[in-house]
Amino acid sequence: MESSTASSVSSISRTSSISSLSSLVDQNKSLPAGAPISTLFEIRHTPSAGRAVFAAQDILEDTLIWRSDDLTLSVLLRAYRREVCGQCFGYEHGRDLDIRDKTVGFAFCNKECQERWREESGEIGVDAWSAVERLVKGRSKEESDMVDVDLPRPNRLEITQAWASVAAQAALIRVARQDEQQTPEGNENVVQVTKQHKKALQKALLQQISPDVMSFCVSGIVWRHRHAEGWERVLALADDSTPYHSSDDLGDFTKSYLHLLATLPLPLLPLVTPESLFLLSSRDSHNAFGIRSLEDDGSEFFGYGCWPAASYFNHSCSANIEKKRIERAWEFRVGRDIKRGEELCITYLSSEERKLSREKRMSTLKGSWGFDCACERCERRL
Ligand SMILES: C[S@@+](CC[C@H](N)C(=O)[O-])C[C@H]1O[C@@H](n2cnc3c(N)ncnc32)[C@H](O)[C@@H]1O
């Protein structure tokens, strides 16, 4: 399902000839991995809002300028797992979907979606989701509450200390899991598995579970394992060095780390590290798109996902680009006629939030995204 960025361009810029497309790709070699490429726009640095997308020519209203089908990790909140298709995110007004794959804990609209999901997850992904499902089953009531944006966010030192606090137990669990693999004869470097190692593993399994945090981690780890070449696209995204919402949130991650070390299939364990889990959070934090219902102004929040190419659009409180989710892809259309050189922006606010005063919009964006909005509307104090 993954399409390379260049092939996405050809599906949009139908008028581009192959040669102009390849010269475009040449021109854009300096772009970060995974950035969107098109004859319609270019990516440039801004003084106060990082990289942004600018029109490279006049563009007429309603033009489809980009389609992102490069979903990397995604989380479907456990509360919606029976109602929202694990593959296409289809939703039938809260009705339980026909196909429930209890082994992996997802429901699907039809057999095709189920098969596609299994194909894209691969054997390792199916094994990983099955392991998590066995662990989580019957313990969903432990799910932590929604994010409270007013709680203090752990700083860098607190984050380092939290991960360091589970390092010793993690090392014991890694050794305990050696029992599951054949050890090469005569390899004297293999540590003998003792009661202490097994106890560390059992203790991790008894800890409180945060199913949605675990899903986030599993989704990212499986995706990275299956798309090693695409990891650069995630790393190229704007990062957040303090991505955890609260110390409880950080604790959910360190606990999930131990749970996953204790349960995931062995080939995934080299990717189950504090570094890799932190990198996933640090890139997800400023780049995730909500996966919402397509009706009722998106009132139902099913979860979120990271589509790297879509993450180069900055926010504006009077956006000129409209985004729309079509199954697992996002389409970006121009909301009004655009002049060459204008910045192309989406909005990160809901339609209700966009009606708020400048102060309230700015504090909402600061609270949930961590930036001081520098869009034209805010700069003009409107
Ligand atoms: C999804 S990324 C957008 C691309 C990003 N500018 C980059 O360089 O990769 C979101 C981040 O861009 C910046 N940003 C987006 N819109 C902004 C705005 N209106 N004012 C200030 N910063 C903005 C913030 O740092 C935000 O966390």
The ligand as an SDF file (V2000), in Angstrom:
LIG
                    3D

 27 29  0  0  0  0  0  0  0  0999 V2000
    3.2670   19.1990   11.2900 C   0  0  0  0  0  0  0  0  0  0  0  0
    4.6390   20.1890   11.5920 S   0  0  0  0  0  0  0  0  0  0  0  0
    4.6090   21.2790   10.2070 C   0  0  0  0  0  0  0  0  0  0  0  0
    5.9360   21.3120    9.4820 C   0  0  0  0  0  0  0  0  0  0  0  0
    7.0510   21.8960   10.3000 C   0  0  0  0  0  0  0  0  0  0  0  0
    7.0480   23.3680   10.2050 N   0  0  0  0  0  0  0  0  0  0  0  0
    8.4060   21.3350    9.8920 C   0  0  0  0  0  0  0  0  0  0  0  0
    9.3770   22.0910    9.8080 O   0  0  0  0  0  0  0  0  0  0  0  0
    8.5010   20.1270    9.6930 O   0  0  0  0  0  0  0  0  0  0  0  0
    4.0350   21.1430   12.9340 C   0  0  0  0  0  0  0  0  0  0  0  0
    5.0300   22.0980   13.5370 C   0  0  0  0  0  0  0  0  0  0  0  0
    5.2970   23.1980   12.6600 O   0  0  0  0  0  0  0  0  0  0  0  0
    5.3480   24.4280   13.3680 C   0  0  0  0  0  0  0  0  0  0  0  0
    4.1800   25.2550   12.9910 N   0  0  0  0  0  0  0  0  0  0  0  0
    3.1410   24.8820   12.2260 C   0  0  0  0  0  0  0  0  0  0  0  0
    2.2700   25.8760   12.0520 N   0  0  0  0  0  0  0  0  0  0  0  0
    2.7550   26.9310   12.7410 C   0  0  0  0  0  0  0  0  0  0  0  0
    2.2930   28.2700   12.9650 C   0  0  0  0  0  0  0  0  0  0  0  0
    1.1600   28.7310   12.4580 N   0  0  0  0  0  0  0  0  0  0  0  0
    3.0590   29.0610   13.7410 N   0  0  0  0  0  0  0  0  0  0  0  0
    4.2140   28.6480   14.2840 C   0  0  0  0  0  0  0  0  0  0  0  0
    4.7060   27.3830   14.1120 N   0  0  0  0  0  0  0  0  0  0  0  0
    3.9860   26.5320   13.3420 C   0  0  0  0  0  0  0  0  0  0  0  0
    5.2680   24.0640   14.8390 C   0  0  0  0  0  0  0  0  0  0  0  0
    6.5720   23.8910   15.3310 O   0  0  0  0  0  0  0  0  0  0  0  0
    4.5180   22.7380   14.8020 C   0  0  0  0  0  0  0  0  0  0  0  0
    4.7640   21.9630   15.9500 O   0  0  0  0  0  0  0  0  0  0  0  0
  1  2  1  0
  2  3  1  0
  2 10  1  0
  3  4  1  0
  4  5  1  0
  5  6  1  0
  5  7  1  0
  7  8  2  0
  7  9  1  0
 10 11  1  0
 11 12  1  0
 11 26  1  0
 12 13  1  0
 13 14  1  0
 13 24  1  0
 14 15  1  0
 14 23  1  0
 15 16  2  0
 16 17  1  0
 17 18  1  0
 17 23  2  0
 18 19  1  0
 18 20  2  0
 20 21  1  0
 21 22  2  0
 22 23  1  0
 24 25  1  0
 24 26  1  0
 26 27  1  0
M  CHG  2   2   1   9  -1
M  END
$$$$
